[in-house]
């Protein structure tokens, strides 16, 4: 015999003890009000009607699937994409539950780490939480960072579920990333570099070899070394490199930065991230061929491939999900992790990683 429920405002109320047990104890549907009453969220109700497991009534008249969807759309913002994610995760065997105050929590669903866990609600879940987005929405780096930190305090893993216009769903694991490597810093002798249009060239063979061999700065240029603008600024700020024009005129750090900003307006934030990554014991090279700012190695190139692709973003960066999808997929295809480096006003850098997952 099918379970029966009554639509009351934005909830479906199930009263029969046997039905309450079947839904709540076995499958974790609904919120137990007391031992004899269960409240189902409209997302859960639509799912159960769609599955043919429950009949819903209002004023003793049965409500069809279509009518219930209409009610749900009016009550729940972006109901259709949230329902698709809930249905997909439930059909995969995950006992996800809707978050009651979604607007405040900024997540749509939660799941316990262990099926046997008995948790009163989202605030004590200690498991996985899921935020749902349309492909037409945005990846907001500031809100994402806040959400990650909130869920870390609750002991939760954070997933993003992105629903495209055909209803297909892509899942990402979202987390703070503590990138560290094993490259020791070295003391280098002062050397001269000559400014070309988009790079600085060091002709001193001994200095070039040391810079390249010890910390993989630059790329060989004859018997010398060509440095990227970020590398040149970093070495110049550290007192290693004195930059001159081809005419022999000295270029100050300030002047060098001004010249670089004309072709790379975001050079300041790139240098901040570059410096932070170097302090973390990493080898940092351009990520241009991967569509990012840097590729990052924990050990010297040649011994390993780059583990990370790092993209530098403003503290209030908002990107369309199509861009994020391309970045994550490309990184995944070359066995790397995409990391977004968020630069704060105090020049503190925080790293946020997104990786594809299959629930």
Buried (B, 14 or more C-beta within 10 A) or exposed (E): EEBBBBBEEBBBBBEBEEBBEBBBEEEBBBBBBEEEBBBBBBBBBBBBBBEEBBBBEBEEEEBEEEBBBEBBBEBBEBBEBBBBBBBBBBEEEBBBBBBEEBEEBBBBBBBBEEEEBEBEEBEEBEBBBBBBBBBEBBBBBBBBBEBBEBBEEBEBBBBBBBBBEEEEBBBBBBBBBEBEBEBEEEEBEEBBBBBEEEBBBBBBEEBBBBBBEBBBBBBEBEEBBBBBBBBBBBBBBEEBBBBBEEEEEEBEEEEBBEBBEEEBEEBBBBBBBBBBBBEBBBBBBBBEEBBBBBBBBBBBEEEEEBBBBBBBBEBEBEBEBEEBBEBBEBBBEEEBBBBBBBBEEEEEBBBBBBBBEEB
